[in-house]
Amino acid sequence: MAALIAENFRFLSLFFKSKDVMIFNGLVALGTVGSEELFSVFAFNCPCSPARNYIYGLAAIGVPALALFLIGVIWNNHTWNVVAECHKRGTKNFSTAATFLLFGSIMGRAAVAPVTWSVISLLRGEAYICALSEFVRPSSLEKFPADYGAEVLARFPCKDVPANLTKYRDDVTRRLRYESQLFGWLLIGIVAVLVFLTKCLKHCCSPLSYRQESYWGQYRSNEDKLFRRTAEVHSRILAAKNVKQFFGFVALDKEEKELVQEFPVEGVQPSPQWNAITGVYIYRENKGFPLYSRLHKWAKGVEGNGPSPEGHEMLFLAS
């Protein structure tokens, strides 16, 4: 059981597999901060009405965070690798714990933007003050006039209150802003601790040396760049051949003519080859030699994902 748990937890290495991931997460966070600032300046407008404040304030924090989370899931290549894996091979190669951690890694990447949005919203405090001002107990305010209730408290975020309530409005605003910022700092602390523990767990569970893991990251990055570049050239040349066959000629610029002459394309790759290099990749070693990707495994002619007497598998995802 201990070995299984340790092996499954190696999925967590996905989130911190390379510096590119950290840079990407940083850019996402900065973009989210800018978006939140623009939203607060141009879009946020508390209704200052009982019952509506609470719904609007929570929606201002939660709805954009949900949208950012879904966008993060959609933009993550691993999401579609999982879809392809389930469609072509099912989940027979993953245990329950491994499947849970796999989805956890996808959700963790997607959570960067919504968490950033939530933290900035809480630190600013406008949405929190709007949502909860009407729920402040009048009895907690010293000598608060008994004639006023939730309806007046709901107007505090808009500063549209009688002159004799100005000091109470400032007190309520200050109190709610304090609570909002406290929750924001607590959220930052919780996320920081989780990131730290995850990174420590990743290094403790990783069977790869630091240098080999660094090499693996470089290989994946180079393979992806070369594959995309080659696929773009291959598809352009193939398209040129098909257009020429239809019209009898094809209008190419100088660079495209050189590509057609330099790289002869005879046809397209059959679907089984595309299926073989698509999907979730489980890092494995064959006879002591590492296989760094599905393309690498296909090129070496290694079949299947399951464990074999000559191979050693470790549940690492290729990013």
C-alpha positions as CSV (number, residue, x, y, z in Angstrom):
1,M,0.0,0.0,0.0
2,A,2.8,2.4,0.9
3,A,4.5,1.8,-2.4
4,L,1.3,2.3,-4.3
5,I,0.6,5.6,-2.5
6,A,4.1,6.8,-3.1
7,E,3.9,5.9,-6.8
8,N,0.6,7.6,-7.3
9,F,1.8,10.8,-5.6
10,R,4.4,11.2,-8.3
11,F,1.6,12.6,-10.4
12,L,2.0,15.8,-8.3
13,S,5.3,16.5,-10.0
14,L,3.4,17.7,-13.0
15,F,2.7,21.1,-11.5
16,F,6.4,21.9,-10.9
17,K,7.9,19.9,-13.7
18,S,9.6,22.9,-15.4
19,K,10.4,26.6,-15.1
20,D,8.1,27.2,-18.1
21,V,5.2,26.1,-15.9
22,M,6.1,28.6,-13.2
23,I,6.6,31.4,-15.7
24,F,3.2,30.6,-17.3
25,N,1.5,30.6,-13.9
26,G,3.1,33.9,-13.1
27,L,1.8,35.5,-16.3
28,V,-1.6,34.1,-15.7
29,A,-1.6,35.6,-12.2
30,L,-0.5,39.0,-13.5
31,G,-3.1,39.0,-16.2
32,T,-5.8,38.1,-13.6
33,V,-4.7,41.0,-11.4
34,G,-5.0,43.4,-14.3
35,S,-8.4,42.0,-15.2
36,E,-9.7,42.3,-11.7
37,E,-8.5,45.9,-11.5
38,L,-10.3,46.8,-14.7
39,F,-13.4,45.0,-13.5
40,S,-13.4,46.9,-10.2
41,V,-13.0,50.3,-11.9
42,F,-15.4,49.9,-14.8
43,A,-17.8,47.1,-14.0
44,F,-18.4,46.7,-10.2
45,N,-21.4,48.7,-9.0
46,C,-23.0,47.6,-5.8
47,P,-26.8,47.8,-5.9
48,C,-27.0,48.9,-2.3
49,S,-30.3,47.1,-1.8
50,P,-31.2,44.4,0.8
51,A,-30.9,40.9,-0.6
52,R,-29.4,42.1,-3.8
53,N,-26.1,43.1,-2.2
54,Y,-25.3,39.6,-1.0
55,I,-26.0,38.0,-4.4
56,Y,-24.2,40.6,-6.4
57,G,-21.1,40.7,-4.1
58,L,-20.7,36.9,-4.2
59,A,-21.3,36.8,-7.9
60,A,-18.6,39.5,-8.4
61,I,-16.1,37.2,-6.7
62,G,-17.4,33.7,-7.7
63,V,-18.6,34.0,-11.3
64,P,-15.4,35.4,-12.8
65,A,-13.4,32.9,-10.7
66,L,-15.5,30.0,-12.1
67,A,-15.1,31.3,-15.7
68,L,-11.3,31.6,-15.3
69,F,-11.2,28.1,-13.8
70,L,-13.1,26.6,-16.8
71,I,-10.9,28.5,-19.2
72,G,-7.8,27.1,-17.5
73,V,-9.2,23.6,-17.7
74,I,-10.0,24.0,-21.4
75,W,-6.6,25.5,-22.3
76,N,-4.7,22.8,-20.5
77,N,-3.3,20.2,-23.0
78,H,-3.6,17.5,-20.3
79,T,-7.3,17.9,-20.3
80,W,-7.6,16.8,-23.9
81,N,-4.9,14.1,-23.4
82,V,-7.1,12.6,-20.7
83,V,-10.1,12.8,-23.0
84,A,-8.1,11.0,-25.8
85,E,-6.8,8.5,-23.3
86,C,-10.3,7.6,-22.0
87,H,-11.7,7.5,-25.5
88,K,-9.0,5.3,-27.0
89,R,-7.8,3.2,-24.1
90,G,-10.1,3.8,-21.1
91,T,-8.8,4.2,-17.6
92,K,-7.5,0.7,-17.1
93,N,-3.9,1.9,-16.8
94,F,-4.7,4.1,-13.8
95,S,-5.7,3.2,-10.3
96,T,-8.3,5.2,-8.4
97,A,-5.7,7.2,-6.6
98,A,-3.7,7.9,-9.8
99,T,-6.8,9.1,-11.6
100,F,-7.7,11.4,-8.7
101,L,-4.2,12.9,-8.6
102,L,-4.2,13.2,-12.4
103,F,-7.4,15.3,-12.3
104,G,-6.0,17.1,-9.3
105,S,-2.9,18.2,-11.3
106,I,-5.2,19.6,-14.0
107,M,-7.4,21.4,-11.5
108,G,-4.3,22.8,-9.7
109,R,-3.0,24.4,-12.9
110,A,-6.5,25.8,-13.7
111,A,-6.9,27.2,-10.2
112,V,-4.0,29.7,-10.5
113,A,-6.2,32.4,-12.2
114,P,-9.4,32.0,-10.0
115,V,-7.4,31.9,-6.8
116,T,-5.6,35.1,-7.9
117,W,-8.9,36.7,-8.7
118,S,-10.4,35.7,-5.4
119,V,-7.4,37.0,-3.4
120,I,-7.3,40.4,-5.2
121,S,-11.0,40.8,-4.7
122,L,-10.7,40.0,-1.0
123,L,-7.8,42.3,-0.5
124,R,-9.6,45.2,-2.3
125,G,-12.7,44.5,-0.2
126,E,-15.4,46.2,-2.3
127,A,-17.3,43.0,-3.1
128,Y,-17.1,41.7,0.4
129,I,-18.3,45.0,1.9
130,C,-21.2,45.1,-0.6
131,A,-22.2,41.5,0.1
132,L,-22.2,41.6,3.9
133,S,-22.9,45.2,5.0
134,E,-26.6,44.5,5.5
135,F,-25.8,41.6,7.8
136,V,-23.9,43.7,10.4
137,R,-25.8,43.5,13.7
138,P,-26.9,47.0,14.7
139,S,-26.4,46.0,18.3
140,S,-22.7,45.7,17.6
141,L,-22.6,49.4,16.8
142,E,-22.4,51.7,19.8
143,K,-25.6,53.9,20.1
144,F,-26.8,53.0,16.6
145,P,-30.3,54.5,16.1
146,A,-33.0,51.9,16.6
147,D,-35.0,53.4,13.8
148,Y,-32.6,52.1,11.1
149,G,-32.1,48.5,10.1
150,A,-30.8,46.3,7.3
151,E,-32.1,48.6,4.5
152,V,-29.9,51.5,5.7
153,L,-27.0,49.2,6.3
154,A,-27.2,47.9,2.8
155,R,-26.7,51.4,1.5
156,F,-23.4,51.9,3.4
157,P,-21.2,50.7,0.5
158,C,-22.7,53.5,-1.7
159,K,-22.2,56.2,1.0
160,D,-25.8,57.2,0.4
161,V,-26.7,57.5,4.1
162,P,-28.1,60.2,6.4
163,A,-25.4,62.5,7.9
164,N,-25.9,61.2,11.4
165,L,-24.9,57.7,10.2
166,T,-21.6,58.7,8.6
167,K,-19.5,57.5,11.5
168,Y,-21.3,54.2,11.6
169,R,-20.8,53.7,7.9
170,D,-17.0,54.3,8.3
171,D,-17.0,51.8,11.2
172,V,-18.8,49.1,9.3
173,T,-16.7,49.7,6.2
174,R,-13.5,49.5,8.2
175,R,-14.7,46.3,10.0
176,L,-15.7,44.5,6.8
177,R,-12.6,45.5,4.9
178,Y,-10.5,44.1,7.8
179,E,-12.4,40.8,7.6
180,S,-12.1,40.7,3.8
181,Q,-8.4,41.4,3.8
182,L,-7.9,38.9,6.6
183,F,-9.5,36.2,4.5
184,G,-7.4,37.2,1.5
185,W,-4.2,36.9,3.5
186,L,-5.3,33.6,4.9
187,L,-6.0,32.3,1.4
188,I,-2.5,33.4,0.3
189,G,-1.0,31.6,3.3
190,I,-3.0,28.4,2.7
191,V,-2.0,28.3,-1.0
192,A,1.7,29.0,-0.2
193,V,1.7,26.2,2.3
194,L,0.1,23.8,-0.2
195,V,2.6,24.7,-2.9
196,F,5.5,24.2,-0.5
197,L,4.2,20.8,0.7
198,T,3.5,19.7,-2.9
199,K,7.0,20.7,-4.0
200,C,8.6,18.9,-1.1
201,L,6.5,15.8,-1.7
202,K,7.4,15.9,-5.4
203,H,11.2,15.9,-4.6
204,C,10.7,13.2,-1.9
205,C,8.8,10.9,-4.2
206,S,10.7,11.5,-7.5
207,P,12.8,8.5,-8.5
208,L,14.7,10.6,-11.0
209,S,17.8,12.6,-10.2
210,Y,17.6,16.4,-10.5
211,R,19.8,16.3,-13.7
212,Q,17.7,13.6,-15.3
213,E,14.5,15.4,-14.5
214,S,15.9,18.6,-15.9
215,Y,16.9,16.7,-19.1
216,W,13.5,15.2,-19.4
217,G,11.9,18.7,-19.2
218,Q,14.3,20.0,-21.9
219,Y,13.5,16.9,-24.1
220,R,9.7,17.4,-23.8
221,S,10.0,21.1,-24.6
222,N,12.2,20.5,-27.6
223,E,10.1,17.6,-28.8
224,D,7.0,19.7,-28.6
225,K,8.5,22.7,-30.5
226,L,10.0,20.5,-33.2
227,F,6.8,18.5,-33.6
228,R,4.7,21.6,-34.0
229,R,7.1,23.2,-36.4
230,T,7.4,20.0,-38.5
231,A,3.7,19.4,-38.4
232,E,3.1,22.9,-39.7
233,V,5.6,22.5,-42.6
234,H,4.3,19.0,-43.4
235,S,0.7,20.1,-43.5
236,R,1.7,23.1,-45.7
237,I,3.5,20.9,-48.2
238,L,0.7,18.3,-48.3
239,A,-1.8,21.1,-48.8
240,A,0.3,22.5,-51.7
241,K,0.4,19.1,-53.4
242,N,-3.3,18.6,-53.1
243,V,-4.0,22.1,-54.4
244,K,-1.7,21.6,-57.3
245,Q,-3.4,18.3,-58.2
246,F,-6.7,20.1,-58.2
247,F,-5.8,23.2,-60.1
248,G,-2.8,22.0,-62.0
249,F,-0.6,24.6,-60.3
250,V,-0.1,26.1,-56.9
251,A,0.9,29.7,-56.1
252,L,3.8,29.5,-53.7
253,D,6.2,32.1,-52.4
254,K,9.9,31.7,-52.5
255,E,10.1,30.2,-49.0
256,E,7.3,27.7,-49.7
257,K,8.9,26.6,-52.9
258,E,12.1,25.9,-51.1
259,L,10.2,23.9,-48.5
260,V,8.5,21.8,-51.1
261,Q,11.8,21.0,-52.8
262,E,13.7,20.3,-49.6
263,F,11.1,18.1,-47.9
264,P,9.3,15.7,-50.1
265,V,6.0,14.6,-48.5
266,E,4.5,11.3,-49.8
267,G,1.4,11.0,-47.7
268,V,-0.1,11.3,-44.3
269,Q,0.5,9.3,-41.1
270,P,-2.1,6.6,-40.5
271,S,-4.5,7.0,-37.6
272,P,-3.0,4.2,-35.5
273,Q,0.3,6.2,-35.4
274,W,-1.5,9.4,-34.3
275,N,-3.4,7.4,-31.6
276,A,-0.1,5.9,-30.4
277,I,1.5,9.3,-29.7
278,T,-1.7,10.9,-28.3
279,G,-3.0,10.7,-24.7
280,V,-1.7,10.6,-21.2
281,Y,1.9,9.4,-21.0
282,I,3.1,7.3,-18.1
283,Y,6.9,7.6,-17.8
284,R,8.6,4.2,-18.0
285,E,11.9,2.6,-18.5
286,N,12.5,-0.3,-20.9
287,K,15.5,-2.5,-20.0
288,G,16.9,0.3,-17.9
289,F,16.6,3.0,-20.6
290,P,14.1,5.8,-20.1
291,L,11.3,6.6,-22.5
292,Y,10.5,10.2,-22.3
293,S,7.3,10.5,-24.2
294,R,4.7,8.6,-26.2
295,L,6.5,9.6,-29.4
296,H,9.8,8.4,-27.9
297,K,8.1,5.1,-27.0
298,W,6.6,4.7,-30.4
299,A,9.9,5.4,-32.1
300,K,11.5,2.7,-30.0
301,G,8.8,0.2,-30.9
302,V,7.7,-0.3,-27.3
303,E,4.1,-1.6,-27.1
304,G,1.5,-1.1,-24.3
305,N,1.4,0.9,-21.1
306,G,1.1,-1.9,-18.6
307,P,4.0,-3.1,-16.5
308,S,6.3,-5.8,-17.9
309,P,9.1,-7.9,-16.5
310,E,11.7,-5.9,-18.5
311,G,10.2,-2.4,-17.9
312,H,9.8,-0.2,-14.9
313,E,7.0,2.3,-14.8
314,M,6.6,5.4,-12.7
315,L,3.5,7.5,-12.7
316,F,4.8,10.7,-14.1
317,L,3.0,12.8,-16.6
318,A,4.6,14.4,-19.6
319,S,3.7,18.0,-19.8
